[in-house]
Amino acid sequence: MVQIASKPITWQAKKVYEVTIDFDDPSAVPGSIRMGCDVRIRTGSKSDVLVLLETALYREGRLYFVRLVEEATVYGRVPVEAGISGDGMVEIVSGLREGQVVLLH
């Protein structure tokens, strides 16, 4: 990436940021990109981590909780530490083990 504008512009009644990108092989760029496109920028990623759907987390201020399900019993307010998030998923840094079942809300 070469540049991201520091201020948005209005385009089709939406606030957008102009981005300048250099491609190693401009002939391989799809034609649709030449007309404009939506871009998602990944700011971080990890592999081999425990993740949950955001809808499994309860939040109170800066604290996160889940409700565990064990043998048909639902336990409330089990604290967890959340890490990076995106696309509706949240990394769980601590407080859960792989294989535990959580209640979605």
N, C-alpha and C positions, 0 to 999 in steps of 0.2 A: 504494500500500500504506500502511496506517495503522500496523500494529504486528505484530511477530513476538515471540512469547513468548521469554524468555531461558532458560527451562528446559522440558524435555520433560514431557509427561504420558503415562500409559499408556492406550492405547485399543486394544481388541481384541488384547491381548498384545503391542503394538508401542509403541515410544517415538515420539511425534509432537509436533510443535510447533503450537500454536494460532496462526493468522494471522488478523488482521482486515484486510479489504479494503473500500474504498468504491468503488462503481460509479457512473459518471456517470448511467446510466439503469438503475435497479434492475429495471424491468419487462422489460429485455432479458436478464436473467441466466437461463441455463438452469435448469430445475427440479432437475436432478441436483446442481448446485452447492449448492442449499439443503439437501441431505441430507449433504453432505460431499464432498470430492474430494481427489485427489492433485495437488500443484502442483510444478512445476519452476521454479526461479528462475534466470534467466540473469544471471550476474554480469558478463559481458563478451562482446562479439562484434566481429568484424572482417569486412570483405569484401575480395575480390581478394587473397587470400593463398594460399600453398601449404600444403596439408594432407595428412596421411597417416593411415592407420589406425594406432591405437595398436600393433597387432600387428606393424607394420613396424619399430618401434623396439626397440633393445636399450638397457638402462640399466645403468650402473655408477656407483653413488653419485649424483652430480649430473650426470654426463655421459651424453649420448645418442649412439647410433650407429645407422647403417643398413648394410645390405649391398647394394651396387649391383650390378646385372646389366647388362653391356655385351657384346654380341656373344657370348652364351652363356658368358661368364666372370663368375663371382661374386666381387666384391671385398668383403672383410670390414672391419668397423670404420671406416666413414667417419663422422667426427664431424659432428653437426648440432646446431644450437641450436633447442630447442623453445620455443614460445610458449604461448598459451592452449590449453586442451583441454576437451573435453566430448563426450558422445555417442559415445565410441569414436574420436574424431578428435583429432589434434594439429596445431597450426600449426607449420610449419617456418620459422623466422626466417632461418636461414642454413645453408649446407653442401650444399644441393641446388638444382637448377634445374628448372623446369617441363619435363616430358618425360622426365626420367631415370627409369629403372625400378629399383624396389627389391624385395628379396626379403621375402616375408611369412613369419613363423614361427608 
